[in-house]
Structures are given as structure tokens and as C-alpha cells.
């Protein structure tokens, strides 16, 4: 009898431990972060097939999120910790400028290839505050853990922007968050908590653990006044596609159908090629190797950057029921009100559909070249 009692107690203890670490359905778990607020993992964040695991988010001190501010006066940037938000007031940050915030994705960090290129392009384009987010303490882990950590990243960024709004004359509508992969969903979590956020651009939002999940789990149009999304790797994860296929913004762009991009090898072949080149397992793949191995997924960042730097060509896209019908030239009109076409990239916010109630999930198609630079087709 006593043996049965201890055996049963052990099983119950094991169930409690597993439930606490994985956050099963119908067991809401709240995680609070001093100064930032709380997040709740409930049944919306659980799906038997799409999101079976929800480990506890990484502690804030482990996440160790840092910001770097770049302006025309500070092209090399000034870095400060998320614990020292007020330090931004000792930089050249100006509320008279519009602000761009960049968020990297899984396994990335401040030194990844697209950050420097994006910062340089934006500063040359206009007089912006450009702020990069480094959350490598939460991204360089298992994918499941990193996906959950994006919620803490969202808390951090929302706290930062709201602090600026309350301690300066910053206007939320002048803030534009640009996130790649998991960074796109982190942008969405931030947008949920920033009233009146101007814009979010999702660059191939990550698919695993987010595809077909409830709106509050992933990037969606309610996260900002205007949400535009570029899909470049939306094949099913079973075919090694890394990006979300379903529309997630007010307007969603699908260059080349939104799947494998021209000039990119299949991920398996690309990975074998990278392995053949040799990898330093202490530091991981070089930025160039990572872009090569995740070519279609990374193309979204390249296309956005190219839309900033290319002045003589625009990424004009058209509304269509399918990419096949677009290729058959059945969709080449902007319509009477101009809402049936849009320009992908930095100028997407001039789309006439911005601000029209219930105008969301509009799928736009276009064709691009294989690059390696100047992907826009005249």
C-alpha cells in the first residue's frame, strides 16, 4: 500500500513538473517581469500539432537585451542596456525624427549581416532615429525556447517605447518596427502594448509554432495602425520552409509567389554546401553562410533594403487571387481607388488602403530578379 502511495505521488509530482515547464492547455501560467508587466500562457498558446510545447520564458537578466541607436550624428551607434532606458536621452536621439526599430530573429545577434546594411540604407534614405535590438541571450537557444522568448522581447520594446512616449514628446505614430522571422512576432507582441503604434513591417515572419495559431499568438493587423508583411519562404515546414504562409498584415506581399526565391538553392542542398565549406562550431556560421543556407528566408530583408536604396525602380505589386493568375496577367490594375496595387518595401505605407476599416489580409504578388543585388525589375 505504501509503495503504491509513493508511486502515485511520484507520478503526480512528475505531471505537475511537466505541466509547469510546458504549459499544457487549460492551465494558464503567468510570468511577470518587474517594471515590464506580465504575460500569460493559456490555451491560445497551445496546439497539439502546431505548438505542443511552451517552456517558461528566459529570465530578463539572461535575455540581456541591448539597444543601439544610430543617427546621422552617430553613424557608428551608441549601445545601452534595456535596464538603462534613460540613457537614450544622452544620445543624439531626437523626437523630431521618425524612429525605426529593427529586431533580428532566431540565432541572430547585433552583428548579423542585415543590420548594418539596413541601418546604412535607412540613414541615407532620410533623417531617422534607427534603433537595433540585440536579444541574442534569448535567440541563441533551442527554437522552441527562442519562440517563447519573443514575448519577453515584446515586453521590453513596449516598455522602452512607452517610456519614451511618457518622458519625451515622442509620438507612437512616428515609430516603425521592422522584424525578421521571430523578430516579426516580437514586433507584434510589442505592438499589442503600444497604443497607436504607427507601423510594423514583418519580414518573412517565422512559421513554426505560429502558423494558423490565434491572432494574439502571432503578428496580426491589430498590432499597429499599419502592418505590412513580405513573405519569401512560405513553403510548408515539412519542405523546410521557414516563413509564415497566411496573411498577417493589412497588406501582404508574396514576391515570386512567396515561396522559393530565384537564385536560391533548396535548403538541403544549401546546407550541405555550407557544411562542405567548413563551419567554426565555436562561433557558428558566418553571416554570409547563414544567408546562403537560409536564402529564401533571408531574401525578405534584402528586398526591403533594396527598396530603400534603389531610387529608379519600385517593387510594384498587384492584388490577385493566386500567383498563377498573376503570372497569367489577369491582375494588373490598381482599381478605381488604387487599393488593388501597392509598393512593397519602405514605401508600402503610401498604399491607398491604409486606414480603411476591415481592409486587411490583402495578398499582393510581384516578380523579382535573382540578384545578388538590385532585385527590382524595371
C-alpha positions as CSV (number, residue, x, y, z in Angstrom):
1,X,0.0,0.0,0.0
2,X,2.8,2.4,1.0
3,X,4.7,1.6,-2.3
4,X,1.5,2.3,-4.3
5,X,1.2,5.7,-2.4
6,X,4.8,6.7,-3.2
7,X,4.5,5.6,-6.8
8,X,1.3,7.6,-7.2
9,X,2.9,10.6,-5.5
10,X,5.9,10.4,-7.9
11,X,3.6,10.3,-10.9
12,X,1.6,13.3,-9.7
13,X,4.8,15.3,-9.0
14,X,6.1,14.4,-12.5
15,X,2.9,15.6,-14.1
16,X,3.0,18.9,-12.1
17,X,6.6,19.5,-13.1
18,X,5.9,18.7,-16.8
19,X,2.9,20.9,-16.8
20,X,4.7,23.8,-15.2
21,X,7.5,23.6,-17.7
22,X,5.5,23.0,-20.8
23,X,2.3,24.9,-20.1
24,X,-0.4,22.5,-21.3
25,X,-3.9,23.5,-22.3
26,X,-6.3,24.8,-19.7
27,X,-3.5,25.6,-17.2
28,X,-2.9,29.3,-17.6
29,X,0.5,30.3,-16.3
30,X,1.5,33.9,-15.6
31,X,5.1,35.2,-15.9
32,X,5.8,38.7,-14.5
33,X,8.8,40.9,-15.1
34,X,9.5,43.8,-12.7
35,X,8.9,47.1,-14.5
36,X,7.7,45.4,-17.7
37,X,4.5,43.7,-16.9
38,X,3.2,40.2,-17.2
39,X,2.5,37.6,-19.9
40,X,0.1,34.7,-19.6
41,X,0.5,31.4,-21.4
42,X,-3.0,29.9,-21.8
43,X,-4.9,27.7,-24.2
44,X,-4.4,30.1,-27.1
45,X,-0.7,29.3,-27.0
46,X,-1.2,25.5,-27.1
47,X,-2.0,23.3,-30.1
48,X,-1.3,19.5,-30.1
49,X,0.4,19.7,-33.5
50,X,1.5,23.3,-34.1
51,X,2.6,24.3,-30.6
52,X,2.7,21.4,-28.2
53,X,5.5,22.9,-26.0
54,X,5.7,26.3,-24.2
55,X,8.6,26.3,-21.9
56,X,9.0,29.1,-19.4
57,X,10.4,32.3,-21.0
58,X,14.0,33.1,-20.3
59,X,14.7,35.4,-17.3
60,X,15.2,39.1,-18.2
61,X,18.8,39.1,-16.9
62,X,19.6,36.1,-19.2
63,X,17.9,37.8,-22.2
64,X,20.2,40.8,-21.6
65,X,18.6,42.8,-24.2
66,X,20.5,45.8,-25.6
67,X,19.7,48.7,-27.9
68,X,22.0,50.6,-30.2
69,X,20.9,54.0,-31.5
70,X,22.1,55.2,-34.9
71,X,21.6,58.7,-36.3
72,X,23.3,61.0,-38.8
73,X,25.3,62.4,-35.9
74,X,26.1,58.9,-34.5
75,X,26.6,56.7,-37.6
76,X,28.7,54.2,-35.5
77,X,25.9,53.9,-32.9
78,X,25.7,54.1,-29.1
79,X,24.7,50.9,-27.2
80,X,22.9,50.8,-23.9
81,X,21.1,48.2,-21.8
82,X,17.3,47.8,-21.6
83,X,17.8,48.3,-17.8
84,X,19.1,51.8,-18.5
85,X,16.4,53.1,-20.8
86,X,17.0,56.7,-19.8
87,X,20.5,56.5,-21.4
88,X,18.9,57.2,-24.7
89,X,18.4,60.8,-23.7
90,X,22.2,61.2,-23.5
91,X,22.5,60.3,-27.3
92,X,21.6,62.2,-30.4
93,X,18.1,60.6,-30.4
94,X,15.5,63.3,-31.4
95,X,11.7,63.2,-31.1
96,X,11.6,65.4,-34.2
97,X,12.7,62.4,-36.3
98,X,10.7,59.3,-37.1
99,X,12.1,56.2,-35.4
100,X,12.8,52.8,-36.9
101,X,13.4,49.8,-34.6
102,X,15.0,46.7,-36.0
103,X,14.5,43.2,-34.5
104,X,16.5,40.1,-35.5
105,X,15.4,36.5,-35.4
106,X,16.4,33.1,-34.3
107,X,20.2,32.5,-33.6
108,X,20.9,36.1,-34.8
109,X,22.5,39.0,-32.9
110,X,23.6,42.6,-33.4
111,X,26.4,41.5,-35.7
112,X,24.2,39.8,-38.3
113,X,24.6,40.8,-41.9
114,X,21.3,42.6,-42.4
115,X,21.5,45.1,-39.5
116,X,24.5,47.1,-40.8
117,X,23.1,47.2,-44.3
118,X,19.6,48.2,-43.1
119,X,21.0,50.9,-40.8
120,X,23.1,52.4,-43.5
121,X,20.3,52.3,-46.1
122,X,17.8,54.0,-43.7
123,X,20.2,56.8,-42.6
124,X,21.0,57.5,-46.3
125,X,17.2,57.5,-47.1
126,X,16.1,60.0,-44.5
127,X,16.9,61.6,-41.2
128,X,15.7,58.8,-38.9
129,X,16.5,57.5,-35.5
130,X,17.4,53.9,-36.2
131,X,17.5,51.6,-33.2
132,X,18.6,48.0,-33.3
133,X,17.6,45.4,-30.8
134,X,20.1,42.7,-29.7
135,X,18.3,39.8,-27.9
136,X,20.9,37.1,-28.5
137,X,20.6,36.0,-24.9
138,X,17.2,34.7,-25.9
139,X,17.6,33.8,-29.5
140,X,20.7,31.6,-29.3
141,X,19.0,28.6,-27.8
142,X,16.6,25.9,-29.0
143,X,14.0,27.2,-31.4
144,X,11.1,26.4,-29.1
145,X,12.7,28.4,-26.3
146,X,13.5,31.3,-28.6
147,X,9.9,31.4,-29.9
148,X,8.6,31.8,-26.4
149,X,11.3,34.4,-25.6
150,X,9.9,36.7,-28.3
151,X,7.1,37.6,-25.8
152,X,9.7,38.9,-23.4
153,X,11.3,40.8,-26.2
154,X,7.9,42.4,-27.0
155,X,7.6,43.4,-23.3
156,X,11.0,45.0,-23.4
157,X,10.4,47.0,-26.5
158,X,6.9,48.1,-25.5
159,X,8.3,49.3,-22.2
160,X,11.1,51.2,-24.0
161,X,8.8,52.9,-26.4
162,X,6.1,53.7,-23.8
163,X,8.8,55.1,-21.6
164,X,9.9,57.5,-24.4
165,X,6.3,58.5,-25.0
166,X,5.7,59.4,-21.4
167,X,9.1,61.0,-20.8
168,X,9.5,62.9,-24.0
169,X,7.3,64.2,-26.8
170,X,7.7,61.0,-28.9
171,X,4.5,60.2,-30.8
172,X,3.7,56.5,-31.1
173,X,2.5,57.0,-34.7
174,X,6.1,58.0,-35.7
175,X,7.5,54.6,-34.6
176,X,8.0,51.9,-37.2
177,X,9.2,48.4,-36.0
178,X,10.8,46.1,-38.6
179,X,11.2,42.5,-37.5
180,X,12.6,39.5,-39.3
181,X,11.5,35.9,-38.7
182,X,10.9,35.5,-34.9
183,X,11.6,39.2,-34.7
184,X,8.4,39.9,-36.7
185,X,6.3,38.2,-34.0
186,X,8.3,40.0,-31.3
187,X,7.3,43.2,-33.1
188,X,3.6,42.1,-32.9
189,X,3.9,41.5,-29.1
190,X,5.3,44.9,-28.7
191,X,2.6,46.5,-30.8
192,X,-0.1,44.9,-28.6
193,X,1.1,47.1,-25.8
194,X,1.9,50.4,-27.6
195,X,-1.2,52.4,-28.1
196,X,-1.3,54.0,-31.6
197,X,2.0,52.4,-32.9
198,X,2.5,53.7,-36.4
199,X,3.7,50.7,-38.4
200,X,5.1,47.2,-38.2
201,X,6.9,45.5,-41.1
202,X,7.1,41.7,-40.8
203,X,10.0,40.3,-42.9
204,X,9.1,36.6,-43.5
205,X,7.6,36.0,-40.1
206,X,8.5,32.6,-38.7
207,X,6.2,29.7,-39.4
208,X,6.9,27.0,-36.8
209,X,4.7,27.5,-33.6
210,X,2.9,30.4,-35.3
211,X,1.2,29.2,-38.5
212,X,-2.6,29.0,-38.0
213,X,-2.4,30.0,-34.3
214,X,-4.8,32.6,-32.8
215,X,-4.2,36.2,-33.6
216,X,-2.8,37.1,-30.2
217,X,-0.1,34.4,-30.7
218,X,1.4,35.8,-33.9
219,X,1.8,39.1,-35.8
220,X,-1.6,40.4,-37.0
221,X,-3.1,43.6,-38.3
222,X,-4.3,44.8,-34.9
223,X,-0.7,45.2,-33.7
224,X,-0.2,48.7,-35.4
225,X,-2.0,51.3,-37.4
226,X,-0.4,49.7,-40.5
227,X,1.1,46.3,-40.8
228,X,2.8,45.2,-44.0
229,X,4.4,41.8,-44.5
230,X,6.8,40.3,-47.0
231,X,6.6,36.5,-47.4
232,X,9.6,34.9,-49.1
233,X,9.9,31.3,-47.7
234,X,6.3,30.2,-47.1
235,X,6.6,26.5,-48.2
236,X,5.4,24.2,-45.5
237,X,7.9,23.5,-42.8
238,X,7.8,19.8,-44.0
239,X,9.5,21.1,-47.1
240,X,11.9,23.2,-45.0
241,X,10.1,26.5,-45.5
242,X,10.7,28.8,-42.5
243,X,8.2,31.6,-43.1
244,X,4.5,32.0,-42.4
245,X,2.2,31.5,-45.4
246,X,-1.0,33.0,-44.1
247,X,-1.7,36.7,-44.4
248,X,-0.6,38.6,-41.3
249,X,-0.9,42.3,-42.1
250,X,-3.2,44.8,-43.7
251,X,-1.3,44.1,-46.9
252,X,0.8,41.0,-47.5
253,X,3.4,40.8,-50.3
254,X,4.3,37.5,-51.9
255,X,7.3,38.1,-54.3
256,X,7.6,35.2,-56.7
257,X,4.7,33.6,-55.1
258,X,6.2,33.9,-51.6
259,X,7.9,30.6,-51.8
260,X,11.4,29.6,-53.0
261,X,13.1,32.7,-54.3
262,X,15.0,33.0,-57.6
263,X,18.8,32.3,-57.2
264,X,18.3,30.3,-54.0
265,X,19.2,26.6,-53.7
266,X,16.9,24.2,-51.9
267,X,17.7,24.4,-48.2
268,X,19.0,20.9,-48.0
269,X,21.5,21.4,-50.9
270,X,22.5,24.8,-49.5
271,X,23.1,23.3,-46.0
272,X,25.3,20.6,-47.4
273,X,27.2,23.2,-49.4
274,X,27.8,25.3,-46.2
275,X,29.0,22.2,-44.3
276,X,31.4,21.4,-47.1
277,X,32.8,24.9,-46.8
278,X,33.5,24.2,-43.1
279,X,31.9,25.8,-40.0
280,X,33.6,27.1,-36.9
281,X,31.4,25.3,-34.4
282,X,32.6,27.7,-31.6
283,X,31.2,30.8,-33.4
284,X,28.7,29.1,-35.8
285,X,28.1,30.1,-39.4
286,X,29.4,33.3,-40.8
287,X,26.7,35.9,-41.7
288,X,27.4,35.1,-45.4
289,X,26.9,31.3,-44.8
290,X,23.7,31.9,-42.8
291,X,22.2,34.0,-45.6
292,X,23.2,31.3,-48.1
293,X,21.8,28.4,-46.0
294,X,18.5,30.3,-45.4
295,X,18.5,32.1,-48.7
296,X,14.7,32.4,-49.3
297,X,14.0,33.3,-45.7
298,X,16.8,35.9,-45.7
299,X,15.6,37.4,-49.0
300,X,12.9,39.4,-47.3
301,X,15.5,41.5,-45.5
302,X,17.4,42.0,-48.8
303,X,14.3,43.0,-50.7
304,X,13.3,45.6,-48.0
305,X,16.9,47.1,-48.0
306,X,16.8,47.2,-51.8
307,X,13.5,49.1,-51.7
308,X,15.3,51.7,-49.6
309,X,18.4,52.1,-51.7
310,X,17.0,51.7,-55.2
311,X,15.7,55.0,-56.5
312,X,15.0,54.2,-60.1
313,X,12.8,51.1,-59.7
314,X,9.8,50.4,-57.4
315,X,8.5,47.0,-56.2
316,X,5.0,47.3,-57.7
317,X,2.7,44.5,-56.6
318,X,-0.9,43.7,-57.5
319,X,-3.8,42.1,-55.7
320,X,-4.7,38.7,-57.1
321,X,-6.5,35.5,-56.0
322,X,-3.4,33.4,-56.8
323,X,0.2,33.7,-58.0
324,X,-0.7,31.6,-61.0
325,X,-3.4,34.0,-62.1
326,X,-1.0,36.9,-61.6
327,X,1.5,35.2,-63.9
328,X,-1.3,34.9,-66.5
329,X,-1.6,38.7,-66.4
330,X,-5.1,38.6,-65.0
331,X,-4.3,41.1,-62.3
332,X,-2.5,44.2,-63.5
333,X,-4.9,47.0,-62.4
334,X,-4.8,49.3,-59.4
335,X,-8.6,49.6,-59.4
336,X,-10.6,52.8,-59.2
337,X,-9.5,53.7,-55.7
338,X,-5.9,52.5,-56.2
339,X,-6.1,49.8,-53.5
340,X,-5.5,46.9,-55.8
341,X,-1.8,47.6,-56.1
342,X,0.9,48.6,-53.6
343,X,4.6,49.2,-53.5
344,X,6.5,46.6,-51.4
345,X,9.1,47.8,-49.0
346,X,9.8,51.2,-47.4
347,X,7.1,52.9,-49.4
348,X,4.3,50.4,-48.6
349,X,2.7,52.9,-46.2
350,X,1.6,55.1,-49.1
351,X,-0.9,52.4,-50.2
352,X,-4.3,54.0,-50.5
353,X,-5.8,51.2,-48.5
354,X,-4.1,52.3,-45.3
355,X,-6.7,53.2,-42.7
356,X,-9.7,51.8,-44.5
357,X,-11.7,49.8,-41.9
358,X,-11.6,46.0,-42.4
359,X,-9.1,46.3,-45.2
360,X,-6.6,43.6,-44.1
361,X,-5.0,40.4,-45.4
362,X,-4.8,41.8,-48.9
363,X,-2.5,39.5,-50.9
364,X,-0.2,41.3,-53.4
365,X,2.0,39.5,-55.9
366,X,5.1,40.6,-57.9
367,X,8.1,39.2,-59.6
368,X,11.7,40.0,-58.7
369,X,15.1,39.0,-60.1
370,X,17.7,36.6,-58.6
371,X,20.0,39.4,-57.6
372,X,22.5,39.1,-55.9
373,X,21.7,42.8,-55.6
374,X,19.2,45.1,-57.3
375,X,16.3,42.5,-57.2
376,X,13.8,45.0,-58.6
377,X,12.7,44.5,-62.2
378,X,12.3,47.6,-64.3
